[in-house]
Amino acid sequence: MDISSATTSSPPAPARVAKAATRPGDRIFLALSRGSGILLLVIMAAIAVFLTVRATNALSHNKGNFFTTFEWSANSTPPVFGIAVLAFGTVVSSLIAMLIAVPVAIGIALFISHYAPRRLAAPLSYVVDLLAAVPSIVYGLWGALFLVPHLSGLYGWLDKYFGWTGIFAYHDGAARSLFTIGILLAIMILPIVTSVSREVFRQTPRMNEEAALALGATRWEVVRMAVLPFGRSGVISASMLGLGRALGETMAVATVLSPSFEIGKSLLDPGGGTFAQNIASSFKESGELGKDALIASGLVLFVLTLLVNGAARMIIARRKEYTA
């Protein structure tokens, strides 16, 4: 028999894999996996349709501009409500949380993965992971009973040295502001960003680190030249996941923040609001139209969270090391 004819007669690799997948167990697993994916898409579509229908009903009765009105009187006649204050509070508090949490999380992740001895790294990893299991209401109670009373010193220091900017001007009073919420959210998202970043740093090829060490690089130079460039996409994705958590946090924010539909000139002024906090605090006392208005604000938060998570997936998909 000719070798060329024998080579052409053998089925290609995809055909062999497809033939192997015809076994009953493989067919069942394939059907379950495909059905799970389709079910997830159906659930997401159902949520989007429900929110859109209820939001459309509320927006059709709204007498104010939904995006620019500084008022939430959805239960009045006529109803007037807008998300300007809520959008500002949600975005600002989340950005403050990111600015505080991400550098700290990267430092902790690097310490656990490349600096700490093994007998210390393992318990420290468990402690960081356990922080993610603490309920939101516990963080909220801790923030209201401990964090708020002890932030007056920090607020006074910020006012003394940075009050001239207007952003950190402090006029006494309880520290129930967006800046306090940002600090609390930073503590809450710290475990997520740390855990993901730690695992990404551990995936750095050992050959790259050893090559840098062989060239005489110090430990920090190895981290700067080999570890951080490799884990850049993973750290960005971890930060985006933490941002998604911060955007949707409810009970902790509702417990600490003093809500008001005003945007203060200073981040240290009490007041403000977020989407999730407003929904949690107003839903029980709202009428049918008021609930639809809250659902309309929830639709905005839903879209915003999807965009954040989608951006994280796009970033992580750019690195074939994570998608192989």
RAURZI-V578433 format. One record per residue. N is the residue number from 1. RES is the residue in one small letter. PHI is phi in whole degrees, -180 to 180 (999 if undefined). D_CENTER is the distance of its C-alpha to the mean C-alpha in whole Angstrom. Layout:
# RAURZI-V578433
n = <N;N>
res = <RES;RES>
phi = <PHI;PHI>
d_center = <D_CENTER;D_CENTER>
This chain:
# RAURZI-V578433
n = <1;2;3;4;5;6;7;8;9;10;11;12;13;14;15;16;17;18;19;20;21;22;23;24;25;26;27;28;29;30;31;32;33;34;35;36;37;38;39;40;41;42;43;44;45;46;47;48;49;50;51;52;53;54;55;56;57;58;59;60;61;62;63;64;65;66;67;68;69;70;71;72;73;74;75;76;77;78;79;80;81;82;83;84;85;86;87;88;89;90;91;92;93;94;95;96;97;98;99;100;101;102;103;104;105;106;107;108;109;110;111;112;113;114;115;116;117;118;119;120;121;122;123;124;125;126;127;128;129;130;131;132;133;134;135;136;137;138;139;140;141;142;143;144;145;146;147;148;149;150;151;152;153;154;155;156;157;158;159;160;161;162;163;164;165;166;167;168;169;170;171;172;173;174;175;176;177;178;179;180;181;182;183;184;185;186;187;188;189;190;191;192;193;194;195;196;197;198;199;200;201;202;203;204;205;206;207;208;209;210;211;212;213;214;215;216;217;218;219;220;221;222;223;224;225;226;227;228;229;230;231;232;233;234;235;236;237;238;239;240;241;242;243;244;245;246;247;248;249;250;251;252;253;254;255;256;257;258;259;260;261;262;263;264;265;266;267;268;269;270;271;272;273;274;275;276;277;278;279;280;281;282;283;284;285;286;287;288;289;290;291;292;293;294;295;296;297;298;299;300;301;302;303;304;305;306;307;308;309;310;311;312;313;314;315;316;317;318;319;320;321;322;323;324>
res = <m;d;i;s;s;a;t;t;s;s;p;p;a;p;a;r;v;a;k;a;a;t;r;p;g;d;r;i;f;l;a;l;s;r;g;s;g;i;l;l;l;v;i;m;a;a;i;a;v;f;l;t;v;r;a;t;n;a;l;s;h;n;k;g;n;f;f;t;t;f;e;w;s;a;n;s;t;p;p;v;f;g;i;a;v;l;a;f;g;t;v;v;s;s;l;i;a;m;l;i;a;v;p;v;a;i;g;i;a;l;f;i;s;h;y;a;p;r;r;l;a;a;p;l;s;y;v;v;d;l;l;a;a;v;p;s;i;v;y;g;l;w;g;a;l;f;l;v;p;h;l;s;g;l;y;g;w;l;d;k;y;f;g;w;t;g;i;f;a;y;h;d;g;a;a;r;s;l;f;t;i;g;i;l;l;a;i;m;i;l;p;i;v;t;s;v;s;r;e;v;f;r;q;t;p;r;m;n;e;e;a;a;l;a;l;g;a;t;r;w;e;v;v;r;m;a;v;l;p;f;g;r;s;g;v;i;s;a;s;m;l;g;l;g;r;a;l;g;e;t;m;a;v;a;t;v;l;s;p;s;f;e;i;g;k;s;l;l;d;p;g;g;g;t;f;a;q;n;i;a;s;s;f;k;e;s;g;e;l;g;k;d;a;l;i;a;s;g;l;v;l;f;v;l;t;l;l;v;n;g;a;a;r;m;i;i;a;r;r;k;e;y;t;a>
phi = <999;-71;-66;-63;-68;-67;-68;-72;-80;-75;-69;-67;-59;-59;-66;-65;-65;-64;-66;-67;-77;-83;-67;-56;-62;-67;-65;-64;-63;-63;-65;-65;-65;-65;-64;-64;-64;-66;-62;-62;-64;-64;-63;-63;-65;-64;-63;-63;-66;-59;-64;-66;-64;-68;-68;-61;-63;-69;-66;-69;-101;-72;-98;-115;-81;-63;-98;-122;-73;-97;-160;-135;-124;-72;-96;-85;-125;-79;-73;-135;-154;-155;-110;-60;-67;-66;-65;-63;-64;-64;-70;-66;-63;-69;-67;-61;-61;-66;-64;-85;-78;-63;-61;-65;-64;-64;-63;-65;-63;-66;-64;-68;-86;-134;-120;-72;-65;-60;-68;-98;-66;-64;-63;-65;-63;-63;-64;-63;-66;-67;-61;-71;-89;-71;-63;-62;-65;-67;-60;-64;-64;-62;-65;-73;-92;-119;-67;-60;-65;-100;-96;-62;-64;-64;-63;-64;-66;-63;-68;-68;-102;-127;-64;-63;-75;87;-74;-115;-76;-122;-117;64;93;-67;-85;-106;-122;-66;-67;-64;-62;-62;-64;-64;-66;-61;-66;-75;-90;-56;-63;-65;-65;-66;-63;-66;-63;-61;-67;-68;-64;-69;-85;-59;-55;-61;-62;-65;-66;-67;-66;-66;-65;-66;-84;94;-73;-79;-61;-66;-67;-63;-63;-71;-94;-117;-77;-64;-61;-67;-94;-59;-64;-66;-66;-63;-64;-62;-65;-67;-65;-64;-63;-61;-66;-66;-64;-101;-66;-118;-66;-63;-67;-64;-76;-97;-75;-96;-71;-160;-97;-139;-107;-75;-71;-111;-71;-93;-75;-62;116;98;-176;-130;-58;-65;-63;-66;-65;-66;-84;-109;-65;-65;-93;-87;-81;-63;-69;-64;-67;-64;-66;-65;-65;-63;-68;-65;-64;-63;-65;-61;-66;-63;-67;-62;-65;-65;-66;-64;-64;-63;-66;-66;-67;-70;-72;-73;-106;-67;-63;-98;-108;-66>
d_center = <63;62;58;57;58;56;53;53;53;50;47;44;41;39;42;42;39;39;42;41;38;41;41;41;38;36;36;35;32;32;32;29;27;27;28;24;23;25;24;20;21;23;21;18;21;23;20;20;23;24;21;23;26;26;24;27;30;28;28;32;33;31;33;30;28;25;23;25;27;26;27;26;29;29;31;34;37;36;32;30;27;24;20;21;20;17;16;17;15;12;12;14;12;9;11;13;10;9;13;14;11;11;15;16;14;16;19;18;18;21;23;22;23;26;27;27;30;29;31;28;25;25;25;23;20;21;20;17;16;18;15;13;16;16;16;14;18;19;17;18;21;21;20;22;25;25;22;23;27;26;25;28;29;26;26;30;29;27;30;32;31;29;30;32;29;28;25;25;28;29;31;31;30;27;24;22;20;17;18;18;15;13;15;14;10;10;12;10;7;10;11;9;9;13;13;12;14;17;18;17;20;22;23;24;28;30;33;31;31;34;35;34;36;39;39;39;35;34;31;29;30;29;26;26;28;27;23;21;22;22;18;17;15;14;12;11;10;8;7;5;4;3;3;2;3;5;6;8;9;13;16;15;15;18;20;19;19;23;22;24;24;25;23;25;26;25;21;23;25;24;23;20;18;15;15;14;16;19;19;19;22;24;24;27;29;28;31;31;30;28;25;25;24;21;21;21;18;16;17;16;12;12;13;11;8;10;11;8;8;11;11;10;13;15;14;15;18;20;20;23;23;20;21;24>
